[in-house]
Amino acid sequence: MRILVVGGSGLIGAHVVEVLRERGHATTAVARTSHPGVDHLLDVGSASTEELRSLLAGHDGVVYATRTDEQRPLPKPIYPQFRRDNVDPVVRLFTAARAEGLTRGVVMGSYYTYFDRLHPQWRLPERHTYIRCRVEQAREGRAAAGPDLPVAVLELPFVFGRAGDRLPNWAGPLDRWARSRTPLVAPTGGSAAASARSVAEVAADALEQASGADIPVADENLTWSDMLARIAEAVGRRRRVARLPAGAARAALRLGGALQGLGGKESGVNPTYVADLLLTDLFIEPTTGRSLDVALRETFASCPTPAVERGTPS
């Protein structure tokens, strides 16, 4: 196969390119900025359908691996901006892919859509603009692709790993905290997690099978306490993680939401409701069972952060 990887220089995209090439597939890496291994420079967020058709011509499949930072506060209302960043580029990309006769696609999505399916009573799209746009991204991207172009949506949690100088955007702050003398504290709850390499292998499988499924991806499920302890161990400062009372976590997050509101801003994941997620076990079953130890060491071995990969967790 010949596969176009949009966001091919990023943490996940670079691993997708690597895995596909290891399996004997030809790849074309596209990114907004020049970087080793990038074949074409293009801002997919603003590219027209015709520009995308020209880029997609001759390919069998396409992977959309660009990300948006859902935590960054923006002036209200934020929905138009989040839709421009998350939904519109995917619709144009798969409209172009359908016109060029591509036969398979993958979108790097969010595990929040997985939990929305499992727990509609949580009203996640209603409460969080980012999750609403992720739901719309999957639905409208598939509609644009049509029945002859199956699109798999990989529902991603925290993703650990490194691709050159690319790291998760939260790696730097957590690395500094783990190395500092500040006590490590964590509330109840936790999250699924995966390595960038595992994500890439699942993406390659989906392309080879021309899958159109929603595919939640996880290597391990970690409590927040376990995650911080593993990070501290990875940086060489193994120590105890104390319990942060749930009430304190809720109060801090609600205060953050109130301060955002006073400043006329919002973030994609609403601080008013995010405690409901933070204090829950956001676990995916089944997991791959692969250990995250290597990916943790890659992420935190020497982490005064050179460059970041935005929008993880998904």
VOPAGU-2260 file (C-alpha; in pm, 1 decimal, decimal comma):
REM VOPAGU-2260
SITE   aa  ch    i         X         Y         Z
SITE  MET   A    0       0,0       0,0       0,0
SITE  ARG   A    1      90,5     363,2     -36,0
SITE  ILE   A    2     -24,2     567,8     262,9
SITE  LEU   A    3     -30,5     943,3     320,2
SITE  VAL   A    4      29,4    1034,4     687,4
SITE  VAL   A    5     -96,0    1380,3     781,8
SITE  GLY   A    6      98,6    1495,5    1086,7
SITE  GLY   A    7     379,0    1259,4     991,3
SITE  SER   A    8     643,4    1442,1    1196,6
SITE  GLY   A    9     448,4    1429,4    1523,8
SITE  LEU   A   10     479,9    1186,2    1810,4
SITE  ILE   A   11     219,6     943,9    1678,1
SITE  GLY   A   12     250,2    1019,4    1307,2
SITE  ALA   A   13     624,7     953,4    1302,4
SITE  HIS   A   14     570,0     613,3    1463,2
SITE  VAL   A   15     296,5     533,9    1209,3
SITE  VAL   A   16     537,2     613,5     925,1
SITE  GLU   A   17     803,9     393,5    1085,0
SITE  VAL   A   18     575,1      93,8    1139,8
SITE  LEU   A   19     424,8     112,0     789,9
SITE  ARG   A   20     770,3     120,0     633,4
SITE  GLU   A   21     881,6    -175,0     847,1
SITE  ARG   A   22     585,6    -366,8     704,3
SITE  GLY   A   23     687,3    -285,9     347,6
SITE  HIS   A   24     437,9      -8,8     273,2
SITE  ALA   A   25     528,9     316,8     100,7
SITE  THR   A   26     451,3     633,0     296,5
SITE  THR   A   27     428,9    1004,7     234,4
SITE  ALA   A   28     466,9    1224,2     544,3
SITE  VAL   A   29     292,3    1562,0     548,7
SITE  ALA   A   30     335,9    1831,3     815,5
SITE  ARG   A   31     294,1    2205,0     864,5
SITE  THR   A   32     662,2    2270,7     937,8
SITE  SER   A   33     987,4    2135,7     804,4
SITE  HIS   A   34    1123,2    1839,6     999,3
SITE  PRO   A   35    1344,8    1540,4     916,8
SITE  GLY   A   36    1139,3    1281,4     732,0
SITE  VAL   A   37     869,1    1522,0     612,7
SITE  ASP   A   38     799,4    1483,3     240,9
SITE  HIS   A   39     550,5    1768,9     190,6
SITE  LEU   A   40     477,5    2089,2     380,0
SITE  LEU   A   41     108,7    2173,1     403,3
SITE  ASP   A   42    -121,0    2317,6     666,8
SITE  VAL   A   43    -411,1    2074,7     638,4
SITE  GLY   A   44    -616,4    2299,2     862,1
SITE  SER   A   45    -639,9    2559,0     588,6
SITE  ALA   A   46    -580,5    2347,6     275,8
SITE  SER   A   47    -858,3    2332,9      18,3
SITE  THR   A   48   -1014,7    2010,7    -104,0
SITE  GLU   A   49    -839,4    2055,9    -439,0
SITE  GLU   A   50    -500,4    2096,8    -271,1
SITE  LEU   A   51    -566,7    1782,4     -73,2
SITE  ARG   A   52    -673,4    1589,9    -382,9
SITE  SER   A   53    -342,7    1673,6    -546,2
SITE  LEU   A   54    -156,4    1545,1    -242,4
SITE  LEU   A   55    -367,3    1227,8    -210,3
SITE  ALA   A   56    -349,7    1127,0    -575,7
SITE  GLY   A   57    -193,3     782,6    -618,5
SITE  HIS   A   58    -233,4     676,9    -256,3
SITE  ASP   A   59    -434,1     385,0    -122,4
SITE  GLY   A   60    -500,7     522,5     223,9
SITE  VAL   A   61    -460,4     819,3     454,3
SITE  VAL   A   62    -392,3     867,4     825,7
SITE  TYR   A   63    -499,2    1185,0    1005,1
SITE  ALA   A   64    -264,6    1227,2    1302,8
SITE  THR   A   65    -270,8    1597,1    1388,4
SITE  ARG   A   66    -381,1    1707,9    1733,5
SITE  THR   A   67    -540,3    2002,7    1914,7
SITE  ASP   A   68    -460,3    2117,1    2268,2
SITE  GLU   A   69    -795,5    2080,7    2440,7
SITE  GLN   A   70    -672,8    2237,8    2765,2
SITE  ARG   A   71    -560,5    2575,7    2626,5
SITE  PRO   A   72    -810,0    2848,6    2724,0
SITE  LEU   A   73    -949,7    3047,8    2432,5
SITE  PRO   A   74   -1186,0    3348,1    2417,9
SITE  LYS   A   75   -1553,5    3251,9    2423,0
SITE  PRO   A   76   -1723,8    3106,9    2228,0
SITE  ILE   A   77   -1471,9    2832,4    2155,9
SITE  TYR   A   78   -1688,9    2593,7    1954,1
SITE  PRO   A   79   -1623,5    2761,6    1614,0
SITE  GLN   A   80   -1246,3    2743,2    1671,3
SITE  PHE   A   81   -1253,7    2382,0    1789,3
SITE  ARG   A   82   -1468,0    2284,7    1493,4
SITE  ARG   A   83   -1226,0    2456,6    1253,1
SITE  ASP   A   84    -935,8    2270,0    1415,0
SITE  ASN   A   85   -1091,2    1925,2    1462,9
SITE  VAL   A   86   -1382,6    1871,0    1226,4
SITE  ASP   A   87   -1353,3    2079,3     910,4
SITE  PRO   A   88   -1002,7    1955,3     807,2
SITE  VAL   A   89   -1112,9    1592,2     843,5
SITE  VAL   A   90   -1424,9    1651,8     633,6
SITE  ARG   A   91   -1218,3    1816,1     357,1
SITE  LEU   A   92    -951,2    1544,9     376,4
SITE  PHE   A   93   -1193,9    1255,6     336,4
SITE  THR   A   94   -1398,0    1439,9      74,5
SITE  ALA   A   95   -1074,8    1463,6    -125,3
SITE  ALA   A   96    -978,2    1103,5     -44,8
SITE  ARG   A   97   -1314,2     977,5    -167,1
SITE  ALA   A   98   -1278,0    1176,0    -490,9
SITE  GLU   A   99    -932,4    1025,7    -547,2
SITE  GLY   A  100   -1057,1     669,6    -493,4
SITE  LEU   A  101    -871,0     588,8    -171,7
SITE  THR   A  102    -986,3     267,7      -5,6
SITE  ARG   A  103    -893,4     305,9     360,8
SITE  GLY   A  104    -834,7     568,3     629,0
SITE  VAL   A  105    -748,7     616,3     995,6
SITE  VAL   A  106    -823,5     909,2    1225,6
SITE  MET   A  107    -641,7     950,0    1555,5
SITE  GLY   A  108    -932,0    1025,0    1785,4
SITE  SER   A  109   -1000,0    1038,6    2158,4
SITE  TYR   A  110   -1097,1     786,1    2421,3
SITE  TYR   A  111   -1361,1    1032,7    2535,5
SITE  THR   A  112   -1576,7     914,5    2243,8
SITE  TYR   A  113   -1536,2     559,1    2375,1
SITE  PHE   A  114   -1665,5     666,6    2715,3
SITE  ASP   A  115   -1945,7     864,6    2552,9
SITE  ARG   A  116   -2067,1     542,1    2390,7
SITE  LEU   A  117   -2037,3     349,6    2717,5
SITE  HIS   A  118   -2187,1     619,4    2939,0
SITE  PRO   A  119   -2422,0     848,6    2746,2
SITE  GLN   A  120   -2564,7     959,2    3082,2
SITE  TRP   A  121   -2237,0    1146,4    3143,5
SITE  ARG   A  122   -2344,2    1392,9    2867,3
SITE  LEU   A  123   -1982,8    1442,9    2764,4
SITE  PRO   A  124   -2043,7    1618,0    2427,2
SITE  GLU   A  125   -2291,8    1851,9    2593,1
SITE  ARG   A  126   -2051,0    1947,3    2871,0
SITE  HIS   A  127   -1718,0    1954,0    2686,2
SITE  THR   A  128   -1667,0    2131,5    2353,0
SITE  TYR   A  129   -1361,6    1923,3    2269,0
SITE  ILE   A  130   -1551,5    1596,9    2311,0
SITE  ARG   A  131   -1843,6    1730,9    2107,0
SITE  CYS   A  132   -1602,9    1808,8    1823,4
SITE  ARG   A  133   -1438,9    1466,3    1847,9
SITE  VAL   A  134   -1780,1    1301,6    1811,2
SITE  GLU   A  135   -1858,6    1526,0    1513,6
SITE  GLN   A  136   -1513,8    1458,8    1365,2
SITE  ALA   A  137   -1573,5    1083,5    1353,3
SITE  ARG   A  138   -1931,8    1107,0    1228,6
SITE  GLU   A  139   -1880,7    1374,4     963,8
SITE  GLY   A  140   -1544,7    1241,9     846,9
SITE  ARG   A  141   -1701,5     903,0     778,3
SITE  ALA   A  142   -1997,4    1064,9     605,2
SITE  ALA   A  143   -1757,7    1254,4     376,3
SITE  ALA   A  144   -1562,7     934,7     303,6
SITE  GLY   A  145   -1871,0     741,0     197,5
SITE  PRO   A  146   -1932,2     364,6     201,6
SITE  ASP   A  147   -1638,6     268,8     -20,8
SITE  LEU   A  148   -1377,6     434,6     201,3
SITE  PRO   A  149   -1388,7     279,0     551,7
SITE  VAL   A  150   -1239,6     503,4     820,5
SITE  ALA   A  151   -1115,2     354,9    1148,0
SITE  VAL   A  152   -1114,6     590,9    1446,3
SITE  LEU   A  153    -849,1     507,2    1703,2
SITE  GLU   A  154    -971,4     621,6    2044,5
SITE  LEU   A  155    -654,5     723,1    2225,9
SITE  PRO   A  156    -581,1     778,9    2597,1
SITE  PHE   A  157    -255,7     915,8    2743,8
SITE  VAL   A  158      14,7     832,6    2489,9
SITE  PHE   A  159     373,4     790,4    2610,3
SITE  GLY   A  160     686,0     782,1    2398,7
SITE  ARG   A  161     921,6     990,3    2192,7
SITE  ALA   A  162     977,5    1053,1    1823,0
SITE  GLY   A  163    1304,3    1242,4    1779,5
SITE  ASP   A  164    1244,1    1564,2    1974,6
SITE  ARG   A  165     865,5    1513,4    1985,8
SITE  LEU   A  166     711,3    1441,4    2324,5
SITE  PRO   A  167     363,9    1462,1    2476,7
SITE  ASN   A  168     279,5    1821,5    2575,5
SITE  TRP   A  169     242,8    1723,7    2942,3
SITE  ALA   A  170     583,0    1550,2    2961,2
SITE  GLY   A  171     785,7    1858,3    3057,1
SITE  PRO   A  172     574,4    1968,8    3356,6
SITE  LEU   A  173     544,0    1614,7    3492,9
SITE  ASP   A  174     916,8    1554,2    3448,5
SITE  ARG   A  175    1001,5    1869,5    3643,1
SITE  TRP   A  176     752,8    1777,8    3917,9
SITE  ALA   A  177     888,5    1423,4    3948,6
SITE  ARG   A  178    1247,4    1552,9    3976,7
SITE  SER   A  179    1162,8    1830,4    4224,4
SITE  ARG   A  180    1136,7    1823,9    4602,1
SITE  THR   A  181     766,2    1904,4    4581,5
SITE  PRO   A  182     553,7    1619,4    4722,9
SITE  LEU   A  183     377,0    1401,3    4468,6
SITE  VAL   A  184       1,4    1389,6    4526,0
SITE  ALA   A  185    -277,9    1231,3    4323,4
SITE  PRO   A  186    -654,1    1193,3    4363,2
SITE  THR   A  187    -853,6     876,2    4317,8
SITE  GLY   A  188    -926,2     773,1    3961,4
SITE  GLY   A  189    -698,2     693,6    3673,4
SITE  SER   A  190    -659,6     654,0    3301,3
SITE  ALA   A  191    -581,4     410,4    3027,3
SITE  ALA   A  192    -243,3     465,4    2865,2
SITE  ALA   A  193     -61,7     345,7    2554,2
SITE  SER   A  194     275,0     383,3    2386,4
SITE  ALA   A  195     306,2     568,7    2058,3
SITE  ARG   A  196     450,3     250,0    1909,6
SITE  SER   A  197     141,4      48,0    2006,4
SITE  VAL   A  198     -85,8     314,6    1857,1
SITE  ALA   A  199     111,5     298,7    1533,3
SITE  GLU   A  200      84,0     -80,2    1515,9
SITE  VAL   A  201    -293,1     -66,4    1568,7
SITE  ALA   A  202    -316,3     199,1    1296,1
SITE  ALA   A  203    -118,1     -17,0    1054,8
SITE  ASP   A  204    -342,0    -316,3    1132,3
SITE  ALA   A  205    -652,8    -106,0    1065,8
SITE  LEU   A  206    -515,1      11,1     730,4
SITE  GLU   A  207    -416,9    -340,1     623,1
SITE  GLN   A  208    -763,0    -469,6     714,7
SITE  ALA   A  209    -943,4    -165,8     568,7
SITE  SER   A  210   -1125,6    -141,0     901,3
SITE  GLY   A  211   -1400,6     112,0     958,4
SITE  ALA   A  212   -1433,7      43,4    1330,9
SITE  ASP   A  213   -1406,0     251,0    1645,3
SITE  ILE   A  214   -1092,7     108,9    1808,5
SITE  PRO   A  215   -1010,4     198,1    2170,0
SITE  VAL   A  216    -636,6     154,8    2231,9
SITE  ALA   A  217    -467,7      86,7    2567,4
SITE  ASP   A  218    -157,9     -98,3    2684,1
SITE  GLU   A  219    -217,1     -54,1    3057,9
SITE  ASN   A  220    -474,9      97,7    3291,7
SITE  LEU   A  221    -310,0     310,8    3562,0
SITE  THR   A  222    -441,4     490,2    3865,6
SITE  TRP   A  223    -311,8     847,8    3885,9
SITE  SER   A  224    -103,5     741,6    4183,9
SITE  ASP   A  225      50,1     452,9    3988,8
SITE  MET   A  226     117,6     677,7    3690,1
SITE  LEU   A  227     302,2     938,3    3898,5
SITE  ALA   A  228     499,4     668,1    4077,9
SITE  ARG   A  229     605,0     513,5    3745,4
SITE  ILE   A  230     710,9     856,8    3615,7
SITE  ALA   A  231     912,1     924,6    3930,7
SITE  GLU   A  232    1082,9     588,7    3889,1
SITE  ALA   A  233    1157,4     664,6    3522,4
SITE  VAL   A  234    1337,8     988,7    3616,3
SITE  GLY   A  235    1533,3     809,3    3889,9
SITE  ARG   A  236    1347,7     952,6    4191,7
SITE  ARG   A  237    1131,9     666,5    4316,3
SITE  ARG   A  238     909,0     788,8    4599,1
SITE  ARG   A  239     568,4     764,4    4758,7
SITE  VAL   A  240     265,8     937,4    4606,5
SITE  ALA   A  241      27,6    1083,4    4865,8
SITE  ARG   A  242    -350,4    1084,1    4827,1
SITE  LEU   A  243    -513,4    1416,0    4729,4
SITE  PRO   A  244    -864,7    1433,4    4878,1
SITE  ALA   A  245   -1137,4    1430,5    4615,5
SITE  GLY   A  246   -1294,0    1742,9    4764,0
SITE  ALA   A  247    -971,0    1937,8    4724,3
SITE  ALA   A  248    -937,8    1827,5    4361,9
SITE  ARG   A  249   -1296,1    1929,8    4284,4
SITE  ALA   A  250   -1256,6    2267,9    4453,1
SITE  ALA   A  251    -934,5    2347,2    4266,2
SITE  LEU   A  252   -1080,3    2255,1    3928,6
SITE  ARG   A  253   -1399,6    2451,2    3987,1
SITE  LEU   A  254   -1196,9    2752,2    4093,4
SITE  GLY   A  255    -998,6    2723,0    3770,4
SITE  GLY   A  256   -1321,8    2713,4    3572,4
SITE  ALA   A  257   -1455,7    3018,6    3754,6
SITE  LEU   A  258   -1135,8    3214,1    3687,1
SITE  GLN   A  259   -1152,4    3119,5    3318,8
SITE  GLY   A  260   -1509,6    3241,2    3302,4
SITE  LEU   A  261   -1420,8    3572,5    3465,7
SITE  GLY   A  262   -1155,0    3617,2    3199,5
SITE  GLY   A  263   -1405,6    3548,5    2920,8
SITE  LYS   A  264   -1234,9    3224,6    2825,0
SITE  GLU   A  265   -1312,6    2854,4    2796,5
SITE  SER   A  266   -1113,0    2538,3    2736,9
SITE  GLY   A  267   -1217,3    2234,8    2537,1
SITE  VAL   A  268   -1253,6    2021,6    2848,9
SITE  ASN   A  269   -1472,5    2221,7    3087,3
SITE  PRO   A  270   -1306,0    2261,0    3432,6
SITE  THR   A  271   -1649,2    2278,6    3596,6
SITE  TYR   A  272   -1716,3    1915,4    3502,7
SITE  VAL   A  273   -1368,3    1774,7    3450,3
SITE  ALA   A  274   -1346,8    1654,1    3811,3
SITE  ASP   A  275   -1618,0    1401,6    3723,9
SITE  LEU   A  276   -1371,3    1255,4    3473,5
SITE  LEU   A  277   -1052,7    1301,5    3675,2
SITE  LEU   A  278   -1189,8    1114,1    3976,5
SITE  THR   A  279   -1318,8     824,0    3765,2
SITE  ASP   A  280   -1130,4     516,9    3644,3
SITE  LEU   A  281   -1115,6     597,8    3272,4
SITE  PHE   A  282   -1002,2     246,2    3189,2
SITE  ILE   A  283   -1023,7      57,9    2859,8
SITE  GLU   A  284   -1081,0    -315,1    2842,8
SITE  PRO   A  285    -924,9    -520,7    2709,5
SITE  THR   A  286    -572,6    -381,3    2707,0
SITE  THR   A  287    -290,9    -511,9    2489,4
SITE  GLY   A  288    -103,3    -621,6    2801,2
SITE  ARG   A  289     219,0    -462,4    2675,7
SITE  SER   A  290     430,3    -292,3    2939,3
SITE  LEU   A  291     468,8      85,6    2925,3
SITE  ASP   A  292     813,5      76,3    3086,4
SITE  VAL   A  293    1009,8     143,4    2766,5
SITE  ALA   A  294     778,0     424,7    2657,1
SITE  LEU   A  295     797,8     581,0    3005,2
SITE  ARG   A  296    1177,4     577,8    2994,2
SITE  GLU   A  297    1171,6     731,5    2646,2
SITE  THR   A  298     936,8    1006,5    2761,7
SITE  PHE   A  299    1114,0    1101,6    3082,9
SITE  ALA   A  300    1477,7     998,9    3042,8
SITE  SER   A  301    1610,2    1348,0    2961,1
SITE  CYS   A  302    1310,4    1566,8    2935,7
SITE  PRO   A  303    1387,3    1941,3    2944,3
SITE  THR   A  304    1130,5    1943,7    2667,7
SITE  PRO   A  305    1258,7    2028,9    2316,9
SITE  ALA   A  306     930,1    2014,8    2127,6
SITE  VAL   A  307     580,9    1904,7    2222,5
SITE  GLU   A  308     304,3    1710,5    2062,1
SITE  ARG   A  309     -19,7    1892,7    2140,1
SITE  GLY   A  310    -343,0    1751,4    2266,7
SITE  THR   A  311    -249,7    1434,6    2449,6
SITE  PRO   A  312    -430,7    1277,6    2628,0
SITE  SER   A  313    -684,2    1255,9    2354,7
